[in-house]
Amino acid sequence: MIDLSNSAVIVTGASSGIGDATARRLARDGASVALAARREERLHDLKDAIEADGGTAIVVPTDVTDRAQVQALADATQEAFGSIDVLINNAGIMPLSFMKNLHEDEWERMVDVNIKGVLYAIGAVLPVMQEQGYGHVVNVSSVAGRRVFPGGAVYCGTKHFVTALSEGMRAELSPDHDIRVTSIEPGAVATELTHTITDEEIMQMFESRHGEMTPLQSEDIAASIHYAVTAPEHVNVEELLILPSDQRSA
Ligand SMILES: NC(=O)c1ccc[n+]([C@@H]2O[C@H](COP(=O)([O-])OP(=O)(O)OC[C@H]3O[C@@H](n4cnc5c(N)ncnc54)[C@H](OP(=O)(O)O)[C@@H]3O)[C@@H](O)[C@H]2O)c1
């Protein structure tokens, strides 16, 4: 099992939900965490909580759709901690909508955050990991990266991209560069992710299904990520699909 006590970990989307819980979980095991997202105040609250628990964290306000800001995040992490051992590539948005309702701005935004943002982070950390001769990239995809559902055509498309990207990255980077790659694919998790939905038909659909299942908690996904990043060096956990026990479909 890998000891996280000397590891530098970047967590994008650390200001809420899965990112927040993962930063706390890894910091508890001794990882030094770089907290990235746009809501700076939340990141500072998280840093305070991690430090109060004896951990180490820095705050790097970052919009992942801006490549220069993502590069600055990697630079700040290396400067503060001397390495970049793990990237938790987690920032994402999910403004679900039906295609017929033509939420084109939201389609574009999902491409910017869920696809381009993910690539920018990989591009910023890979040179460092190659130079080190090791590293671990955890891309947070979704069950939507495996299954497609009405109202999720574009979101599922972005998450299928992340799943495919992760598979290709692992095949290239794990055997020859000792850089492990994991795709995390959660089902429904109780977070703020649905707050970006503006399509009223989707909102009504969600309301009518309320209480149908018990969603996962962010800590459940943090535990899965913890399992993948602490697995022994010879183990590359390529993919984890985690669903609430009573979730019927995507
Ligand atoms: N919740 C679920 O059911 C579920 C299921 C499967 C997969 N996922 C995936 O899990 C990941 C985390 O989502 P979550 O459920 O934890 O939702 P969340 O609580 O809404 O967290 C999303 C995070 O992404 C950040 N973010 C959004 N746009 C950003 C940008 N332009 N630049 C930097 N950060 C940005 C947000 O921070 P700021 O707004 O402060 O920037 C926030 O910290 C996402 O990739 C999501 O697709 C979630």
The ligand as a Gaussian input file, in Angstrom:
#p B3LYP/6-31G(d) Opt

LIG

0 1
 N      -22.846000      14.053000      -7.769000
 C      -23.011000      13.043000      -8.601000
 O      -24.069000      12.390000      -8.615000
 C      -21.900000      12.657000      -9.562000
 C      -22.014000      11.445000     -10.235000
 C      -21.030000      11.096000     -11.135000
 C      -19.971000      11.912000     -11.358000
 N      -19.856000      13.100000     -10.700000
 C      -18.719000      13.975000     -11.007000
 O      -18.046000      14.297000      -9.813000
 C      -17.335000      15.517000     -10.003000
 C      -17.554000      16.412000      -8.786000
 O      -18.914000      16.781000      -8.723000
 P      -19.751000      16.850000      -7.372000
 O      -20.818000      15.845000      -7.471000
 O      -18.864000      16.848000      -6.199000
 O      -20.479000      18.260000      -7.568000
 P      -20.225000      19.706000      -6.932000
 O      -20.383000      19.651000      -5.467000
 O      -21.090000      20.621000      -7.727000
 O      -18.696000      19.970000      -7.262000
 C      -18.242000      20.413000      -8.501000
 C      -16.913000      21.089000      -8.296000
 O      -16.412000      21.501000      -9.587000
 C      -15.945000      22.831000      -9.464000
 N      -15.999000      23.547000     -10.729000
 C      -17.041000      23.738000     -11.566000
 N      -16.684000      24.527000     -12.601000
 C      -15.374000      24.833000     -12.414000
 C      -14.434000      25.620000     -13.108000
 N      -14.756000      26.267000     -14.246000
 N      -13.179000      25.734000     -12.612000
 C      -12.834000      25.104000     -11.464000
 N      -13.676000      24.342000     -10.762000
 C      -14.934000      24.215000     -11.219000
 C      -16.843000      23.478000      -8.422000
 O      -16.147000      24.559000      -7.805000
 P      -16.402000      26.126000      -8.036000
 O      -17.847000      26.298000      -8.426000
 O      -16.041000      26.739000      -6.742000
 O      -15.445000      26.501000      -9.124000
 C      -17.011000      22.335000      -7.429000
 O      -15.969000      22.332000      -6.501000
 C      -17.842000      16.106000     -11.320000
 O      -16.881000      15.885000     -12.332000
 C      -19.094000      15.311000     -11.607000
 O      -19.399000      15.231000     -12.968000
 C      -20.787000      13.480000      -9.785000

